[in-house]
Amino acid sequence: MASNTLLVELGVEELPPGAIESLANALRDGIVDRLAEAEVPFAAAHAHATPRRLAVSIEALGDKQPDREIERRGPALAAAFKDDEPTKAAEGFARSCGVEVADLIHLETDKGTWLGYRYQEPGEATTALLPAILERAVNALPVPKNMRWGASRLEFSRPVHWLVVLYGQDVVPADVLGLEAGRTTRGHRFHAPQGIELAHADDYLDVLENAFVLADNDRRRERIREQVLAEAEVNDAAAVIDEDLLDEVNGLVEWPVALTGSFDERFLEVPAECLISSMKANQKYFHLLDAEGKLKPAFITVSNIESRDPQQVIEGNEKVIRPRLADAAFFYDTDRKQTLASRRDALDNVVFQKLLGTLGDKAKRIEAISAFIAGQIGGDVAHATRAAQLAKCDLVTEMVLEFPELQGIMGTYYARQDGEPEEVAQALHEQYLPRFASDDVPTTQAGLTLALADRLDTLTGIFGIGQRPTGTKDPFALRRAAIGVLNILIKGELDLDLRELLEHAAAQHGELPKAGGLIDDTLEYMLDRFRAWTQDEGVAVEVYLAVRARPVTRPLDFARRVRAVHAFSQREEAAALAAANKRVSNILAKQQHDGATAVDTALLQADAERTLSKALEQCHQAVRPLLDAARYSEALDVLAQLRGPVDAFFDEVMVMAEDDAVRRNRLALLANLQALFLEVADIAQLQQ
C-alpha cells in the first residue's frame, strides 16, 4: 500500500487566542478518529495553528483502505439442496452474490452447515473518503461562539478565506464551509500577503517560515520564550514568564518579535502586583525584575511584525501602557482615601448567594467561626476576628473591581496602610491559600483560621441549600474548598475534628432548607476528597480505603494513619496479615459474631491458639501507648510480629469447633485480633 503526507489547512480571520490550540487539536483528533473508523493506516498526526490558520498534517497516510474479506451466509445446507439439486433458496442466494451455485462454499458452525460465499472487497481510495471526513471533523469542532459573514448562512468562529487539502503533491477535491480545496496558502498578513502555491504537503512548515509564519505552535511558543529571556538579559533584568500569558501571546502572533519598552518610574509607587496585572491583562506584556527581585520600570512586548523601525513600535506600546498604569495609580490613590474597615457596610449591598445572604452576612459568619478556631489552636482571637471583619472589604475597592485577581493582595496593602496588626494584614492575603493542591498554606495563625473559616462557611452553606457538586458542575468550587481545608489541617499540623468544625460553621447559618443530615453529608463529601489527596501523595487507593473504613474525622490523624499503613503495606508481613484479617472479617460476618473480644484462657486447647492469645495480649500492652500518641507506624511495626502466630493458628486450629463454648472463644480471639488492627485501619482492605 502506498502512502503520503496529508495536509489540511483552514485559513481564517484572527481567531480568539485562547481557542486556537484547542481548535487545532480538535481538528486533528476529529480527522484521526474518522480515519481510524475507516481503517486507513497512518504513522503520526500533528496539529498546527496560528491566529490565521488551523492545520493538520498526517504522515504516511495510506492511499486506500485495506481490502476486506467479506463472508455471507445463505440458507442451511438441508434447505439448499433437494435430491442433490439446488433449491430456489440456493439459487436465489447465488444470484444475490452474483455467482453460480457451484461457486458457493459450505460454512460449518456450531448450529450446523450453511451455504456461504466469501469474497474480497477492495478498499476505497483515501482521497475519495477525505471530503466527508473533513466535513464531519470541521462541523464537530468545539467553536466557542459561531458567527456569520457576508450573505452566506455558513457559520464558524471567524470568517474563513482559504482551504488547502493536499495528499502528497495532489489536491484532494473537497468542499468545507463553502470553500473549494486547493494548494494556495497565505503567508504573514503584512510581510507576505500574496498567495503561495504549495508543491507538496511536506513543504508546508518550511514554506510558511519563509513567508514569516511559524505555524508550529510549540516552536513558536519556545521562540517567544527565548526572545523574551534574551531581551531581559540585554537589559540586565530577569523576565517573569507566566505560562498562561505565554500561551495567550503565542495565540496572538505568527512571527514573534520581542521588544523592550519602559514606563515612568513614578508608577513604581503603586504596588507591583497592580502594575503587573495591568500589563498582563490589558497589554499582554511580560514584566521585568531587577537583581533584588523588585519590579523594574520596563516591560517586554511581543510584536507580530518585524519592523524596519522597531523604536517606533516600542514608543507606540509605551504610549498605550501609560494611561493603563495611570488608571492603576488612580485606583490605588482613590482606594487609600478610605480605610478597609469603613467599607464593611458596603458588603451588605453585594450578594454572596441569594439564599445565603450578602458578603456582609458571610463576613459575620466567618468572624464567629474564626474566633472558635483561634480558640481551638491557641491563636490570638482578637487578630482572628479582626482579620475576618476585614477579609472581604477589598472586594469593593476600585482596584479589585478592575483586577479581581488582586483580591486579598490589595487587602493586605490597605490593611498595612491603615495600621492594622501585621498578622491581620497578612491573613487577608493568606485566606485564599492554598489556591491549588500543591500550593503553600497560610503561615500565620490568623491566616490559618481565616482560610479555614471561609471555606467551612461556603461548604456548609452550599450543602445546606442543596446545591452540592455534581459530576460536571461545581460552580462554588466546593471540591477545591474541601481539599483546601484538608491541606490546611494537615500541612498546618492542626489536629482539629472536622465534624466539630462543620457543626460550628453550620450553626452560624441559622435556618437552612437542607439542614437535615447536613453535617454527615458535608463530612462524608470532604473525607471522600482524601482519595485524591492520597493519590497526590503517591499512595495506593487500597491504603485510603483501609483508613477510610474507620470513623476518623480528624484530617491530620487520617493523614498519619494513611502514611503509616502505606509504609506497612511495603513490609513482607503485610500481604499475609491483610489476608488473615480478610479471612477473620469473613468468618465473623458469616457467624454473625456479636463483637465480644473477651477470651477465656481456660478454654484455649491448642498450642497455636494459646500462643496467639499470649501474643495478642503482649501486643495490646505494647501498642496502647503508641496509639495514644498517634505513633501509628510504630504500632503497626509491633503488630507485624503477629504474622507467625496468626499463620500457625489458621494452619493448626479449627475455628468452628463442635463445642459451642470453644467455638465462641475462638471467635472472640479472632475478634480480638481484628479489633487490634482496627485501632489503626482495616488492613483487610489491602487485599482488594
Buried (B, 14 or more C-beta within 10 A) or exposed (E): EEBBBBBBBBBBBBBBBEBBBBBBBBBBBBBBBBBEEBEBBBEEBBBBBBBBBBBBBBBEBBBBBEEEEEEBEBBBBEBBBEEEEBBEBBBEBBEEBEEEBEEBEEBEEEEEEBBBBEEEEEBEBBBEBBBEBBBBBBEBBEBEEEEEEEEEEBEBBBBBBBBBBBBBBEBBEBEBBEBEBBBBBBBBBEBBEEEBEBEBBBBBBEBBBEBBBBBBBEEBBBBBBEBBBEBBEEBEBBBBBEEEBBBBBBBBBBBBBBBBBBBEEEBBEBBBBBBBBBBBBBBBBBBBBBEEEEBBBBBBBBBBBBBEEBEEBBEBBBEBBEEBBBBBBBBBEEBBEBBBBEBBEBBEEEEBBEBBBBBBBBBBBBBBBBBBBBEBBEBBBEBBBBBBBBBBBBBBBBBBBBBEEBBBBBBBBBBBEBEBBEBBBBBBBBBBBBEEBEEEBBEBBBBBBBBBBBBBBBBBBBBBBEBBBEEEEBEBBBBBBBBBBBBBBBBBEBBBBBBBBBBBBBEBBEEBEBBEEBBEBBBEBBBEBBEBBBEEBEBBEBBBBBBBBBEBBBBBBBBBBBBBBBBBBEBEBBEBBBBBBBBBBEBBEEBEBEEEBEBEEEBBBBEBBBBBBEBBEEBBEBBEEBBEEBBBBBBBBBBBEBBEBBBBBBEEBEBEBEEEEBBBBBBBBBBBBBEBBBBBBBBBBBBE
